[in-house]
Amino acid sequence: MKVYYDLLGLTENCTLDELKQAYRRRAMELHPDRNKHPNAAEQFIQVQQAFEYLYAIKLINPSAAPTTDYKTTPPKYKTAQAANDPYDGWMHNSAHIVREQFQTAEQYKAEQQKIKKDRAAVNLVNSLIDYVLYLIGFLLVCGVVYYDILHWKELQQFGFIVSFALAGIGAIIMRACGPFPLKKVAQDVWLALSSRAFLIFLCIVFNVVICFKIGFRTLIPLSALFLAYALSMGATKWMLTRTNLIRTKLDPVIVMGCLAPLAMSLLLLLNFCIHFNTVTETYQLETFEQNPENQRKASSLITLNNHAYQNYIGIRLFYNIRDIRSNKIRFTFARGIFGLRVMTDYEFMPDLYEDELF
């Protein structure tokens, strides 16, 4: 029981009023709404438990001597001392009730925070849509006015009617979207850019761009490239679920689907940017259109003579077939900082017939 007095900062000869005052003071100090320390809730429960126990003792016999002395910490569960302590079962039952109340309060607080965040996200999206529509209406009005000023001599009666109609539509859109306060617009735009959803979107876009722009230029087969991304995601999931190597408050799906590929993308980017031992190689090429054995009519994938770099589709695949302007190509290769070769540049060489003309 002495530990209970120590928790409240009292002596065993304290009065009932002193016990109440000490409890109010300690409860205000340790209440989770005021004290953000991780152990504040548990300490508050112990103070509540000590007060209820000592309060019952003082009510029955204010001058009674303590019958039980807990030398370490107040028991959180029933012990063998319960048989000698008439208040032990009631004390632990009250502590259990307090814990349940705190758990319910924490769950309610978390739900309210989630509802608040969802409501803020919906309001932000609505505001951004209003801003976009307002900008569309403003550009429509300005565009119509600018066009009419430049071509007012050429406009006929029908042209003026169309111009006034478009300008009216733009004005109606601006009117419906309301005012355009620059300060609130700046705040909403900053809130959108700093939101978790935008950061996740930015991370996904960055991973896709690096994979296609840098990963395809790295001399590894595409199957190995995609397998590396998949392994990074799998390893991250294993470390999140099976070990304590990664500790984060973020959603595991976000960590596994965004941050793990981001680490892989940064390694590819670093390997591409820091390179050395640059060499050039020139090859004769043909497209699938030029190969009579090919059944496909059009493709931007080229083949090189002697089946060079047959396993590295990334450096032989172009985004548009019109980019292939010759039957000869010169590659510039280098070795990255992690030992992986990368294609840093390419150039289509003039045909031999064009060399003879010039």
Helices and strands as residue ranges (DSSP letters): H 2-8, H 16-30, H 40-60, G 80-84, H 88-150, H 157-177, H 182-193, H 196-213, G 215-217, H 222-241, H 252-254, I 255-259, H 260-273, E 275-287, E 302-304, G 305-307, G 313-315, G 321-323, E 328-336, E 341-349, H 352-357
